[in-house]
Amino acid sequence: MEKLTNQEEKVMLLIWEKGEGTIREYHEMSEGPQMPYTTFASIVKKLQRKGYLKMRRIGTTYLCRPGIKEEDYKSNFMSGFIRNYFQNSYKEMVSFFAKEEKLSAKDLEDILKIIEKQK
């Protein structure tokens, strides 16, 4: 699975949020300064070529739907992130965020409770 650029990821987040829709519908959902429609449509076409989207033509427009699940992308991305930046150790990652004070003791307790529930 190929890593998405920031723009591609923003577009995919809209598509995962809405589900099936047209390029125009996704474009209208985008917040903040809107990129030109033609740029947005080009990104959607790239996502299709990369396998992230399925598209089918209906008249003069295309109906799109996600080609992969958001959870699958997140899992793949996070696995690579942990591998590349934390020597493939989730413990190292959690330790890093605790040291940087991005995780409090309460956060760590909550994480432990979640882990215990899943056993």
N, C-alpha and C positions, 0 to 999 in steps of 0.2 A: 504494500500500500504506500503510495507516494505521499510525502508530507505536503500539506497545502500551504500556499502563501497566506499572508494575513488577509488580503482581500478575498481570496477563495474561501477561507475559513469563515469570514463574516457572511458571505453569501450562503454557504452551506448551513450555517446556524439558522438563517431565515428559512431555508428549505426544510430543515429538520423540524423547525417550529410549526410550520404550516402544513407540511405533508404535501400532497399532490396540488399542483397549481401551475399557473402560467408565469412566464418570465416577468410580465408586466405586474402581476399580483405580488410576486416576490419583491420587485423593485419598489413598489408602493409601500411595502412594509418597512423598508430600510429607514432607520432613524438618523438624525444628524444631517450633516451636509450630504445630499444625495449625489452619487456619482452619475455621470451621464448614462442614459438608458443603453446606448450602444456599447459602452464600456462594461456595464453590468451584463448585458447579453453575451458579450465575448467571454466573460468569466464563466458564465453558465455553460457555454459551449465547451470551454476548456475542462470544466468539471465533468461533463459528459464524456469527453475523450479520455479522461483519467479514470473513468469507471465509477465516479461518485454519484452520477445521476443517470436515470433512465428517461428518455424522451420519446414521445410519440406525437406525430403530426396530426392535428385536427383542423382541417380547413387550412387557414392561412397562419395558424399559430401552433405552438408546441405546448403540450402538456407534459410537465416534468414531475418526477417523484424521486425521492432518495434511492440511490443504488446500493448504499450501505447504511447500516444503522449507526446512529450517533455514538452509541455505547461502544461499538466495534472500533470506530475511529479513535475515541478517547483512550480506549484500552491499548491500542497499537501505539498511539502517540506517547502515552505515559510510559509504556514499557521501554521505548527508545530513549525517552528523557532520563529515566532512571538508569538505564544502561550507560548512556553517554556522559552523564554528569555525576552520578553517585555510585560508580563501580558496580552497578547492578544490585545495589543494596537499598531496600526500602528503609531499613534501619538508619542508614547513613542520611537518607533524605529527611526523615523525621528529625533526626538529631540536628541537621543543618538548620531546619526551620525553627526548632526550639532554641538553638543558640542565637539565631538572628531575631529572637523574640517575636516571631510570626505565629508561634503556637504557645499558648499559655499552659500552665499545669492543668487547668480545668479542661482545655481542649484535649490534652493528652488523656485525661481521665475519660472523657466522652468517647474518644477513639477506642480506648481499651474496652469500654462497655459495648460498643458496636461489635468489636472483635469477639467478645465473649458471647454475645447473642447469636452470632453466626456459627458457633461451634455446635 
